Amino acid sequence: MSLEVRYTRSFIEDMKALEPLAYQRVYDFVFIKFSQINYLQELPELRKLGTSAIFYRFTLDNYMIGIEVTGQIIKFIRILPKPEI
């Protein structure tokens, strides 16, 4: 997959606030493993946000990661704790 990947300041700040184990898990996925996927549909529990055509979220452990998909540009926006049910 030849995508341009970007990261918002809020995403980086969210990463810095994670506990060390969660930080490492998110870091490994976002900065290393993400480049190895072939289709966005391979992201765990990928869901469209509302009726938006460009905003999605997927889950990684106990976190939801928000992304913006615009053509060949993927922008990581936020990392939020997964709500408990």
PDB file of N, CA, C and O in Angstrom, chain B, residues numbered from 101:
ATOM      1  N   MET B 101       0.855  -1.165   0.000  1.00  0.00           N
ATOM      2  CA  MET B 101       0.000   0.000   0.000  1.00  0.00           C
ATOM      3  C   MET B 101       0.901   1.227   0.000  1.00  0.00           C
ATOM      4  O   MET B 101       1.699   1.394   0.922  1.00  0.00           O
ATOM      5  N   SER B 102       0.800   2.077  -0.991  1.00  0.00           N
ATOM      6  CA  SER B 102       1.647   3.262  -1.036  1.00  0.00           C
ATOM      7  C   SER B 102       0.829   4.471  -0.602  1.00  0.00           C
ATOM      8  O   SER B 102       0.260   5.186  -1.427  1.00  0.00           O
ATOM      9  N   LEU B 103       0.784   4.680   0.688  1.00  0.00           N
ATOM     10  CA  LEU B 103       0.048   5.792   1.252  1.00  0.00           C
ATOM     11  C   LEU B 103       1.009   6.776   1.898  1.00  0.00           C
ATOM     12  O   LEU B 103       2.089   6.408   2.360  1.00  0.00           O
ATOM     13  N   GLU B 104       0.598   8.013   1.921  1.00  0.00           N
ATOM     14  CA  GLU B 104       1.323   9.007   2.695  1.00  0.00           C
ATOM     15  C   GLU B 104       0.682   9.036   4.071  1.00  0.00           C
ATOM     16  O   GLU B 104      -0.535   9.179   4.185  1.00  0.00           O
ATOM     17  N   VAL B 105       1.484   8.903   5.112  1.00  0.00           N
ATOM     18  CA  VAL B 105       0.961   8.852   6.467  1.00  0.00           C
ATOM     19  C   VAL B 105       1.378  10.110   7.208  1.00  0.00           C
ATOM     20  O   VAL B 105       2.538  10.519   7.172  1.00  0.00           O
ATOM     21  N   ARG B 106       0.403  10.716   7.884  1.00  0.00           N
ATOM     22  CA  ARG B 106       0.656  11.929   8.665  1.00  0.00           C
ATOM     23  C   ARG B 106       0.114  11.736  10.076  1.00  0.00           C
ATOM     24  O   ARG B 106      -0.697  10.845  10.329  1.00  0.00           O
ATOM     25  N   TYR B 107       0.572  12.578  10.982  1.00  0.00           N
ATOM     26  CA  TYR B 107       0.185  12.483  12.386  1.00  0.00           C
ATOM     27  C   TYR B 107      -0.122  13.882  12.909  1.00  0.00           C
ATOM     28  O   TYR B 107       0.690  14.794  12.755  1.00  0.00           O
ATOM     29  N   THR B 108      -1.287  14.055  13.525  1.00  0.00           N
ATOM     30  CA  THR B 108      -1.625  15.361  14.078  1.00  0.00           C
ATOM     31  C   THR B 108      -0.912  15.557  15.410  1.00  0.00           C
ATOM     32  O   THR B 108      -0.469  14.598  16.043  1.00  0.00           O
ATOM     33  N   ARG B 109      -0.814  16.797  15.814  1.00  0.00           N
ATOM     34  CA  ARG B 109      -0.211  17.115  17.106  1.00  0.00           C
ATOM     35  C   ARG B 109      -1.000  16.443  18.228  1.00  0.00           C
ATOM     36  O   ARG B 109      -0.410  15.946  19.187  1.00  0.00           O
ATOM     37  N   SER B 110      -2.342  16.423  18.116  1.00  0.00           N
ATOM     38  CA  SER B 110      -3.166  15.795  19.160  1.00  0.00           C
ATOM     39  C   SER B 110      -2.874  14.300  19.262  1.00  0.00           C
ATOM     40  O   SER B 110      -2.894  13.742  20.359  1.00  0.00           O
ATOM     41  N   PHE B 111      -2.606  13.651  18.139  1.00  0.00           N
ATOM     42  CA  PHE B 111      -2.268  12.225  18.160  1.00  0.00           C
ATOM     43  C   PHE B 111      -0.953  12.004  18.910  1.00  0.00           C
ATOM     44  O   PHE B 111      -0.854  11.100  19.741  1.00  0.00           O
ATOM     45  N   ILE B 112       0.051  12.823  18.618  1.00  0.00           N
ATOM     46  CA  ILE B 112       1.346  12.688  19.278  1.00  0.00           C
ATOM     47  C   ILE B 112       1.206  12.969  20.777  1.00  0.00           C
ATOM     48  O   ILE B 112       1.807  12.275  21.597  1.00  0.00           O
ATOM     49  N   GLU B 113       0.421  13.977  21.132  1.00  0.00           N
ATOM     50  CA  GLU B 113       0.189  14.278  22.558  1.00  0.00           C
ATOM     51  C   GLU B 113      -0.530  13.127  23.247  1.00  0.00           C
ATOM     52  O   GLU B 113      -0.198  12.776  24.379  1.00  0.00           O
ATOM     53  N   ASP B 114      -1.514  12.538  22.569  1.00  0.00           N
ATOM     54  CA  ASP B 114      -2.216  11.371  23.132  1.00  0.00           C
ATOM     55  C   ASP B 114      -1.236  10.233  23.363  1.00  0.00           C
ATOM     56  O   ASP B 114      -1.299   9.556  24.389  1.00  0.00           O
ATOM     57  N   MET B 115      -0.329  10.018  22.413  1.00  0.00           N
ATOM     58  CA  MET B 115       0.664   8.943  22.564  1.00  0.00           C
ATOM     59  C   MET B 115       1.536   9.178  23.788  1.00  0.00           C
ATOM     60  O   MET B 115       1.793   8.258  24.564  1.00  0.00           O
ATOM     61  N   LYS B 116       1.990  10.415  23.955  1.00  0.00           N
ATOM     62  CA  LYS B 116       2.863  10.745  25.087  1.00  0.00           C
ATOM     63  C   LYS B 116       2.183  10.485  26.428  1.00  0.00           C
ATOM     64  O   LYS B 116       2.857  10.214  27.421  1.00  0.00           O
ATOM     65  N   ALA B 117       0.856  10.565  26.464  1.00  0.00           N
ATOM     66  CA  ALA B 117       0.113  10.390  27.707  1.00  0.00           C
ATOM     67  C   ALA B 117      -0.160   8.918  28.038  1.00  0.00           C
ATOM     68  O   ALA B 117      -0.647   8.615  29.128  1.00  0.00           O
ATOM     69  N   LEU B 118       0.142   8.011  27.124  1.00  0.00           N
ATOM     70  CA  LEU B 118      -0.115   6.589  27.351  1.00  0.00           C
ATOM     71  C   LEU B 118       0.871   6.011  28.360  1.00  0.00           C
ATOM     72  O   LEU B 118       1.988   6.501  28.523  1.00  0.00           O
ATOM     73  N   GLU B 119       0.421   4.951  29.031  1.00  0.00           N
ATOM     74  CA  GLU B 119       1.328   4.211  29.906  1.00  0.00           C
ATOM     75  C   GLU B 119       2.389   3.557  29.023  1.00  0.00           C
ATOM     76  O   GLU B 119       2.138   3.317  27.843  1.00  0.00           O
ATOM     77  N   PRO B 120       3.575   3.264  29.574  1.00  0.00           N
ATOM     78  CA  PRO B 120       4.686   2.749  28.749  1.00  0.00           C
ATOM     79  C   PRO B 120       4.344   1.519  27.905  1.00  0.00           C
ATOM     80  O   PRO B 120       4.729   1.464  26.737  1.00  0.00           O
ATOM     81  N   LEU B 121       3.640   0.539  28.453  1.00  0.00           N
ATOM     82  CA  LEU B 121       3.308  -0.661  27.664  1.00  0.00           C
ATOM     83  C   LEU B 121       2.350  -0.326  26.527  1.00  0.00           C
ATOM     84  O   LEU B 121       2.521  -0.807  25.407  1.00  0.00           O
ATOM     85  N   ALA B 122       1.347   0.496  26.810  1.00  0.00           N
ATOM     86  CA  ALA B 122       0.392   0.897  25.778  1.00  0.00           C
ATOM     87  C   ALA B 122       1.095   1.742  24.716  1.00  0.00           C
ATOM     88  O   ALA B 122       0.836   1.591  23.522  1.00  0.00           O
ATOM     89  N   TYR B 123       1.982   2.627  25.158  1.00  0.00           N
ATOM     90  CA  TYR B 123       2.742   3.465  24.226  1.00  0.00           C
ATOM     91  C   TYR B 123       3.521   2.582  23.251  1.00  0.00           C
ATOM     92  O   TYR B 123       3.494   2.813  22.042  1.00  0.00           O
ATOM     93  N   GLN B 124       4.208   1.581  23.773  1.00  0.00           N
ATOM     94  CA  GLN B 124       5.015   0.706  22.922  1.00  0.00           C
ATOM     95  C   GLN B 124       4.153  -0.058  21.938  1.00  0.00           C
ATOM     96  O   GLN B 124       4.522  -0.213  20.774  1.00  0.00           O
ATOM     97  N   ARG B 125       2.998  -0.539  22.400  1.00  0.00           N
ATOM     98  CA  ARG B 125       2.085  -1.301  21.537  1.00  0.00           C
ATOM     99  C   ARG B 125       1.556  -0.414  20.401  1.00  0.00           C
ATOM    100  O   ARG B 125       1.546  -0.817  19.238  1.00  0.00           O
ATOM    101  N   VAL B 126       1.119   0.794  20.758  1.00  0.00           N
ATOM    102  CA  VAL B 126       0.604   1.721  19.739  1.00  0.00           C
ATOM    103  C   VAL B 126       1.730   2.135  18.794  1.00  0.00           C
ATOM    104  O   VAL B 126       1.542   2.163  17.578  1.00  0.00           O
ATOM    105  N   TYR B 127       2.890   2.455  19.347  1.00  0.00           N
ATOM    106  CA  TYR B 127       4.043   2.853  18.530  1.00  0.00           C
ATOM    107  C   TYR B 127       4.374   1.770  17.508  1.00  0.00           C
ATOM    108  O   TYR B 127       4.515   2.056  16.319  1.00  0.00           O
ATOM    109  N   ASP B 128       4.498   0.523  17.971  1.00  0.00           N
ATOM    110  CA  ASP B 128       4.837  -0.589  17.074  1.00  0.00           C
ATOM    111  C   ASP B 128       3.809  -0.734  15.958  1.00  0.00           C
ATOM    112  O   ASP B 128       4.170  -0.962  14.803  1.00  0.00           O
ATOM    113  N   PHE B 129       2.531  -0.602  16.299  1.00  0.00           N
ATOM    114  CA  PHE B 129       1.492  -0.787  15.293  1.00  0.00           C
ATOM    115  C   PHE B 129       1.478   0.373  14.299  1.00  0.00           C
ATOM    116  O   PHE B 129       1.515   0.163  13.087  1.00  0.00           O
ATOM    117  N   VAL B 130       1.424   1.593  14.822  1.00  0.00           N
ATOM    118  CA  VAL B 130       1.250   2.773  13.972  1.00  0.00           C
ATOM    119  C   VAL B 130       2.481   3.078  13.121  1.00  0.00           C
ATOM    120  O   VAL B 130       2.353   3.411  11.943  1.00  0.00           O
ATOM    121  N   PHE B 131       3.667   2.966  13.708  1.00  0.00           N
ATOM    122  CA  PHE B 131       4.873   3.374  12.992  1.00  0.00           C
ATOM    123  C   PHE B 131       5.591   2.230  12.279  1.00  0.00           C
ATOM    124  O   PHE B 131       6.441   2.481  11.424  1.00  0.00           O
ATOM    125  N   ILE B 132       5.267   0.983  12.611  1.00  0.00           N
ATOM    126  CA  ILE B 132       5.961  -0.144  11.975  1.00  0.00           C
ATOM    127  C   ILE B 132       4.979  -1.045  11.225  1.00  0.00           C
ATOM    128  O   ILE B 132       5.088  -1.192  10.008  1.00  0.00           O
ATOM    129  N   LYS B 133       4.030  -1.645  11.928  1.00  0.00           N
ATOM    130  CA  LYS B 133       3.132  -2.626  11.306  1.00  0.00           C
ATOM    131  C   LYS B 133       2.136  -2.016  10.333  1.00  0.00           C
ATOM    132  O   LYS B 133       1.729  -2.675   9.376  1.00  0.00           O
ATOM    133  N   PHE B 134       1.731  -0.760  10.562  1.00  0.00           N
ATOM    134  CA  PHE B 134       0.751  -0.132   9.677  1.00  0.00           C
ATOM    135  C   PHE B 134       1.240  -0.104   8.232  1.00  0.00           C
ATOM    136  O   PHE B 134       0.444  -0.270   7.308  1.00  0.00           O
ATOM    137  N   SER B 135       2.518   0.100   8.032  1.00  0.00           N
ATOM    138  CA  SER B 135       3.053   0.156   6.667  1.00  0.00           C
ATOM    139  C   SER B 135       3.008  -1.199   5.962  1.00  0.00           C
ATOM    140  O   SER B 135       3.205  -1.276   4.749  1.00  0.00           O
ATOM    141  N   GLN B 136       2.749  -2.263   6.718  1.00  0.00           N
ATOM    142  CA  GLN B 136       2.727  -3.610   6.147  1.00  0.00           C
ATOM    143  C   GLN B 136       1.330  -4.073   5.748  1.00  0.00           C
ATOM    144  O   GLN B 136       1.184  -5.134   5.141  1.00  0.00           O
ATOM    145  N   ILE B 137       0.296  -3.289   6.081  1.00  0.00           N
ATOM    146  CA  ILE B 137      -1.039  -3.722   5.694  1.00  0.00           C
ATOM    147  C   ILE B 137      -1.307  -3.348   4.243  1.00  0.00           C
ATOM    148  O   ILE B 137      -0.749  -2.385   3.718  1.00  0.00           O
ATOM    149  N   ASN B 138      -2.160  -4.119   3.617  1.00  0.00           N
ATOM    150  CA  ASN B 138      -2.468  -3.902   2.207  1.00  0.00           C
ATOM    151  C   ASN B 138      -3.765  -3.132   1.989  1.00  0.00           C
ATOM    152  O   ASN B 138      -3.898  -2.402   1.007  1.00  0.00           O
ATOM    153  N   TYR B 139      -4.713  -3.292   2.895  1.00  0.00           N
ATOM    154  CA  TYR B 139      -6.013  -2.644   2.771  1.00  0.00           C
ATOM    155  C   TYR B 139      -6.429  -2.102   4.124  1.00  0.00           C
ATOM    156  O   TYR B 139      -6.186  -2.737   5.151  1.00  0.00           O
ATOM    157  N   LEU B 140      -7.049  -0.940   4.133  1.00  0.00           N
ATOM    158  CA  LEU B 140      -7.500  -0.370   5.407  1.00  0.00           C
ATOM    159  C   LEU B 140      -8.484  -1.302   6.121  1.00  0.00           C
ATOM    160  O   LEU B 140      -8.578  -1.287   7.349  1.00  0.00           O
ATOM    161  N   GLN B 141      -9.204  -2.101   5.362  1.00  0.00           N
ATOM    162  CA  GLN B 141     -10.162  -3.024   5.964  1.00  0.00           C
ATOM    163  C   GLN B 141      -9.477  -4.048   6.870  1.00  0.00           C
ATOM    164  O   GLN B 141     -10.149  -4.733   7.642  1.00  0.00           O
ATOM    165  N   GLU B 142      -8.168  -4.160   6.788  1.00  0.00           N
ATOM    166  CA  GLU B 142      -7.427  -5.074   7.653  1.00  0.00           C
ATOM    167  C   GLU B 142      -7.249  -4.506   9.058  1.00  0.00           C
ATOM    168  O   GLU B 142      -6.843  -5.230   9.967  1.00  0.00           O
ATOM    169  N   LEU B 143      -7.545  -3.227   9.249  1.00  0.00           N
ATOM    170  CA  LEU B 143      -7.419  -2.638  10.579  1.00  0.00           C
ATOM    171  C   LEU B 143      -8.461  -3.246  11.513  1.00  0.00           C
ATOM    172  O   LEU B 143      -9.601  -3.458  11.101  1.00  0.00           O
ATOM    173  N   PRO B 144      -8.094  -3.531  12.758  1.00  0.00           N
ATOM    174  CA  PRO B 144      -9.017  -4.200  13.682  1.00  0.00           C
ATOM    175  C   PRO B 144     -10.228  -3.332  14.019  1.00  0.00           C
ATOM    176  O   PRO B 144     -10.095  -2.194  14.469  1.00  0.00           O
ATOM    177  N   GLU B 145     -11.417  -3.904  13.788  1.00  0.00           N
ATOM    178  CA  GLU B 145     -12.692  -3.256  14.099  1.00  0.00           C
ATOM    179  C   GLU B 145     -12.820  -1.875  13.443  1.00  0.00           C
ATOM    180  O   GLU B 145     -13.300  -0.934  14.076  1.00  0.00           O
ATOM    181  N   LEU B 146     -12.402  -1.751  12.202  1.00  0.00           N
ATOM    182  CA  LEU B 146     -12.499  -0.490  11.472  1.00  0.00           C
ATOM    183  C   LEU B 146     -13.957  -0.099  11.309  1.00  0.00           C
ATOM    184  O   LEU B 146     -14.772  -0.896  10.847  1.00  0.00           O
ATOM    185  N   ARG B 147     -14.285   1.135  11.691  1.00  0.00           N
ATOM    186  CA  ARG B 147     -15.648   1.651  11.585  1.00  0.00           C
ATOM    187  C   ARG B 147     -15.612   3.077  11.053  1.00  0.00           C
ATOM    188  O   ARG B 147     -14.708   3.849  11.372  1.00  0.00           O
ATOM    189  N   LYS B 148     -16.604   3.416  10.241  1.00  0.00           N
ATOM    190  CA  LYS B 148     -16.780   4.783   9.761  1.00  0.00           C
ATOM    191  C   LYS B 148     -17.363   5.593  10.916  1.00  0.00           C
ATOM    192  O   LYS B 148     -18.199   5.090  11.666  1.00  0.00           O
ATOM    193  N   LEU B 149     -16.930   6.839  11.061  1.00  0.00           N
ATOM    194  CA  LEU B 149     -17.486   7.705  12.108  1.00  0.00           C
ATOM    195  C   LEU B 149     -18.680   8.461  11.553  1.00  0.00           C
ATOM    196  O   LEU B 149     -18.535   9.351  10.715  1.00  0.00           O
ATOM    197  N   GLY B 150     -19.849   8.099  12.026  1.00  0.00           N
ATOM    198  CA  GLY B 150     -21.079   8.752  11.575  1.00  0.00           C
ATOM    199  C   GLY B 150     -21.290   8.586  10.089  1.00  0.00           C
ATOM    200  O   GLY B 150     -21.084   7.507   9.533  1.00  0.00           O
ATOM    201  N   THR B 151     -21.704   9.665   9.452  1.00  0.00           N
ATOM    202  CA  THR B 151     -21.960   9.617   8.008  1.00  0.00           C
ATOM    203  C   THR B 151     -20.777  10.165   7.220  1.00  0.00           C
ATOM    204  O   THR B 151     -20.855  10.322   6.001  1.00  0.00           O
ATOM    205  N   SER B 152     -19.687  10.455   7.915  1.00  0.00           N
ATOM    206  CA  SER B 152     -18.508  11.016   7.254  1.00  0.00           C
ATOM    207  C   SER B 152     -17.905  10.011   6.275  1.00  0.00           C
ATOM    208  O   SER B 152     -17.874   8.807   6.526  1.00  0.00           O
ATOM    209  N   ALA B 153     -17.439  10.535   5.180  1.00  0.00           N
ATOM    210  CA  ALA B 153     -16.791   9.677   4.184  1.00  0.00           C
ATOM    211  C   ALA B 153     -15.292   9.592   4.393  1.00  0.00           C
ATOM    212  O   ALA B 153     -14.617   8.812   3.721  1.00  0.00           O
ATOM    213  N   ILE B 154     -14.753  10.394   5.326  1.00  0.00           N
ATOM    214  CA  ILE B 154     -13.299  10.408   5.481  1.00  0.00           C
ATOM    215  C   ILE B 154     -12.809  10.044   6.878  1.00  0.00           C
ATOM    216  O   ILE B 154     -11.628   9.742   7.050  1.00  0.00           O
ATOM    217  N   PHE B 155     -13.685  10.066   7.879  1.00  0.00           N
ATOM    218  CA  PHE B 155     -13.242   9.790   9.247  1.00  0.00           C
ATOM    219  C   PHE B 155     -13.608   8.371   9.672  1.00  0.00           C
ATOM    220  O   PHE B 155     -14.743   7.927   9.503  1.00  0.00           O
ATOM    221  N   TYR B 156     -12.619   7.672  10.226  1.00  0.00           N
ATOM    222  CA  TYR B 156     -12.790   6.293  10.666  1.00  0.00           C
ATOM    223  C   TYR B 156     -12.117   6.117  12.018  1.00  0.00           C
ATOM    224  O   TYR B 156     -11.341   6.963  12.461  1.00  0.00           O
ATOM    225  N   ARG B 157     -12.429   5.010  12.658  1.00  0.00           N
ATOM    226  CA  ARG B 157     -11.726   4.626  13.864  1.00  0.00           C
ATOM    227  C   ARG B 157     -11.501   3.125  13.833  1.00  0.00           C
ATOM    228  O   ARG B 157     -12.269   2.375  13.230  1.00  0.00           O
ATOM    229  N   PHE B 158     -10.432   2.704  14.496  1.00  0.00           N
ATOM    230  CA  PHE B 158     -10.197   1.280  14.679  1.00  0.00           C
ATOM    231  C   PHE B 158      -9.704   1.085  16.096  1.00  0.00           C
ATOM    232  O   PHE B 158      -9.325   2.044  16.769  1.00  0.00           O
ATOM    233  N   THR B 159      -9.710  -0.162  16.549  1.00  0.00           N
ATOM    234  CA  THR B 159      -9.313  -0.418  17.926  1.00  0.00           C
ATOM    235  C   THR B 159      -7.969  -1.136  17.971  1.00  0.00           C
ATOM    236  O   THR B 159      -7.606  -1.907  17.083  1.00  0.00           O
ATOM    237  N   LEU B 160      -7.268  -0.847  19.030  1.00  0.00           N
ATOM    238  CA  LEU B 160      -5.992  -1.504  19.307  1.00  0.00           C
ATOM    239  C   LEU B 160      -5.948  -1.675  20.821  1.00  0.00           C
ATOM    240  O   LEU B 160      -5.809  -0.705  21.565  1.00  0.00           O
ATOM    241  N   ASP B 161      -6.068  -2.913  21.258  1.00  0.00           N
ATOM    242  CA  ASP B 161      -6.154  -3.213  22.685  1.00  0.00           C
ATOM    243  C   ASP B 161      -7.318  -2.423  23.295  1.00  0.00           C
ATOM    244  O   ASP B 161      -8.461  -2.580  22.864  1.00  0.00           O
ATOM    245  N   ASN B 162      -7.044  -1.589  24.278  1.00  0.00           N
ATOM    246  CA  ASN B 162      -8.107  -0.841  24.952  1.00  0.00           C
ATOM    247  C   ASN B 162      -8.229   0.592  24.449  1.00  0.00           C
ATOM    248  O   ASN B 162      -8.684   1.473  25.178  1.00  0.00           O
ATOM    249  N   TYR B 163      -7.827   0.822  23.220  1.00  0.00           N
ATOM    250  CA  TYR B 163      -7.835   2.177  22.669  1.00  0.00           C
ATOM    251  C   TYR B 163      -8.510   2.222  21.310  1.00  0.00           C
ATOM    252  O   TYR B 163      -8.457   1.265  20.537  1.00  0.00           O
ATOM    253  N   MET B 164      -9.145   3.351  21.034  1.00  0.00           N
ATOM    254  CA  MET B 164      -9.692   3.629  19.715  1.00  0.00           C
ATOM    255  C   MET B 164      -8.765   4.661  19.075  1.00  0.00           C
ATOM    256  O   MET B 164      -8.395   5.656  19.699  1.00  0.00           O
ATOM    257  N   ILE B 165      -8.404   4.410  17.841  1.00  0.00           N
ATOM    258  CA  ILE B 165      -7.520   5.313  17.120  1.00  0.00           C
ATOM    259  C   ILE B 165      -8.310   5.914  15.961  1.00  0.00           C
ATOM    260  O   ILE B 165      -8.833   5.199  15.106  1.00  0.00           O
ATOM    261  N   GLY B 166      -8.382   7.239  15.953  1.00  0.00           N
ATOM    262  CA  GLY B 166      -9.113   7.955  14.914  1.00  0.00           C
ATOM    263  C   GLY B 166      -8.195   8.305  13.759  1.00  0.00           C
ATOM    264  O   GLY B 166      -7.073   8.771  13.959  1.00  0.00           O
ATOM    265  N   ILE B 167      -8.685   8.076  12.543  1.00  0.00           N
ATOM    266  CA  ILE B 167      -7.911   8.409  11.351  1.00  0.00           C
ATOM    267  C   ILE B 167      -8.783   9.180  10.364  1.00  0.00           C
ATOM    268  O   ILE B 167     -10.011   9.087  10.380  1.00  0.00           O
ATOM    269  N   GLU B 168      -8.118   9.932   9.519  1.00  0.00           N
ATOM    270  CA  GLU B 168      -8.769  10.630   8.406  1.00  0.00           C
ATOM    271  C   GLU B 168      -8.181  10.049   7.128  1.00  0.00           C
ATOM    272  O   GLU B 168      -6.962   9.968   6.976  1.00  0.00           O
ATOM    273  N   VAL B 169      -9.044   9.651   6.222  1.00  0.00           N
ATOM    274  CA  VAL B 169      -8.607   9.046   4.962  1.00  0.00           C
ATOM    275  C   VAL B 169      -9.027   9.968   3.823  1.00  0.00           C
ATOM    276  O   VAL B 169     -10.216  10.128   3.545  1.00  0.00           O
ATOM    277  N   THR B 170      -8.044  10.566   3.172  1.00  0.00           N
ATOM    278  CA  THR B 170      -8.304  11.459   2.047  1.00  0.00           C
ATOM    279  C   THR B 170      -7.431  11.007   0.886  1.00  0.00           C
ATOM    280  O   THR B 170      -6.237  11.305   0.841  1.00  0.00           O
ATOM    281  N   GLY B 171      -8.032  10.289  -0.046  1.00  0.00           N
ATOM    282  CA  GLY B 171      -7.257   9.767  -1.177  1.00  0.00           C
ATOM    283  C   GLY B 171      -6.174   8.833  -0.677  1.00  0.00           C
ATOM    284  O   GLY B 171      -6.468   7.837  -0.016  1.00  0.00           O
ATOM    285  N   GLN B 172      -4.930   9.141  -0.983  1.00  0.00           N
ATOM    286  CA  GLN B 172      -3.803   8.301  -0.566  1.00  0.00           C
ATOM    287  C   GLN B 172      -3.137   8.824   0.717  1.00  0.00           C
ATOM    288  O   GLN B 172      -2.038   8.392   1.065  1.00  0.00           O
ATOM    289  N   ILE B 173      -3.797   9.741   1.410  1.00  0.00           N
ATOM    290  CA  ILE B 173      -3.245  10.298   2.651  1.00  0.00           C
ATOM    291  C   ILE B 173      -4.030   9.753   3.845  1.00  0.00           C
ATOM    292  O   ILE B 173      -5.254   9.873   3.910  1.00  0.00           O
ATOM    293  N   ILE B 174      -3.310   9.161   4.774  1.00  0.00           N
ATOM    294  CA  ILE B 174      -3.896   8.686   6.025  1.00  0.00           C
ATOM    295  C   ILE B 174      -3.345   9.571   7.130  1.00  0.00           C
ATOM    296  O   ILE B 174      -2.131   9.679   7.304  1.00  0.00           O
ATOM    297  N   LYS B 175      -4.237  10.201   7.871  1.00  0.00           N
ATOM    298  CA  LYS B 175      -3.804  11.066   8.961  1.00  0.00           C
ATOM    299  C   LYS B 175      -4.301  10.473  10.277  1.00  0.00           C
ATOM    300  O   LYS B 175      -5.504  10.304  10.477  1.00  0.00           O
ATOM    301  N   PHE B 176      -3.365  10.160  11.169  1.00  0.00           N
ATOM    302  CA  PHE B 176      -3.718   9.680  12.502  1.00  0.00           C
ATOM    303  C   PHE B 176      -4.083  10.896  13.333  1.00  0.00           C
ATOM    304  O   PHE B 176      -3.296  11.836  13.444  1.00  0.00           O
ATOM    305  N   ILE B 177      -5.294  10.882  13.927  1.00  0.00           N
ATOM    306  CA  ILE B 177      -5.828  12.072  14.583  1.00  0.00           C
ATOM    307  C   ILE B 177      -5.814  11.984  16.112  1.00  0.00           C
ATOM    308  O   ILE B 177      -5.301  12.884  16.777  1.00  0.00           O
ATOM    309  N   ARG B 178      -6.367  10.920  16.667  1.00  0.00           N
ATOM    310  CA  ARG B 178      -6.482  10.821  18.128  1.00  0.00           C
ATOM    311  C   ARG B 178      -6.337   9.378  18.580  1.00  0.00           C
ATOM    312  O   ARG B 178      -6.528   8.437  17.810  1.00  0.00           O
ATOM    313  N   ILE B 179      -5.991   9.236  19.860  1.00  0.00           N
ATOM    314  CA  ILE B 179      -6.005   7.950  20.551  1.00  0.00           C
ATOM    315  C   ILE B 179      -6.854   8.161  21.791  1.00  0.00           C
ATOM    316  O   ILE B 179      -6.519   8.984  22.643  1.00  0.00           O
ATOM    317  N   LEU B 180      -7.947   7.426  21.898  1.00  0.00           N
ATOM    318  CA  LEU B 180      -8.831   7.572  23.044  1.00  0.00           C
ATOM    319  C   LEU B 180      -9.054   6.224  23.703  1.00  0.00           C
ATOM    320  O   LEU B 180      -9.068   5.194  23.029  1.00  0.00           O
ATOM    321  N   PRO B 181      -9.228   6.224  25.032  1.00  0.00           N
ATOM    322  CA  PRO B 181      -9.537   4.955  25.697  1.00  0.00           C
ATOM    323  C   PRO B 181     -10.859   4.399  25.182  1.00  0.00           C
ATOM    324  O   PRO B 181     -11.816   5.141  24.963  1.00  0.00           O
ATOM    325  N   LYS B 182     -10.897   3.106  24.996  1.00  0.00           N
ATOM    326  CA  LYS B 182     -12.113   2.427  24.536  1.00  0.00           C
ATOM    327  C   LYS B 182     -13.127   2.462  25.679  1.00  0.00           C
ATOM    328  O   LYS B 182     -12.799   2.079  26.802  1.00  0.00           O
ATOM    329  N   PRO B 183     -14.345   2.913  25.412  1.00  0.00           N
ATOM    330  CA  PRO B 183     -15.334   2.966  26.498  1.00  0.00           C
ATOM    331  C   PRO B 183     -15.657   1.563  27.015  1.00  0.00           C
ATOM    332  O   PRO B 183     -15.752   0.607  26.246  1.00  0.00           O
ATOM    333  N   GLU B 184     -15.819   1.466  28.312  1.00  0.00           N
ATOM    334  CA  GLU B 184     -16.181   0.184  28.896  1.00  0.00           C
ATOM    335  C   GLU B 184     -17.679  -0.018  28.766  1.00  0.00           C
ATOM    336  O   GLU B 184     -18.470   0.911  28.926  1.00  0.00           O
ATOM    337  N   ILE B 185     -18.049  -1.262  28.469  1.00  0.00           N
ATOM    338  CA  ILE B 185     -19.480  -1.562  28.271  1.00  0.00           C
ATOM    339  C   ILE B 185     -20.030  -2.244  29.492  1.00  0.00           C
ATOM    340  O   ILE B 185     -21.214  -2.581  29.531  1.00  0.00           O
TER     341      ILE B 185
END
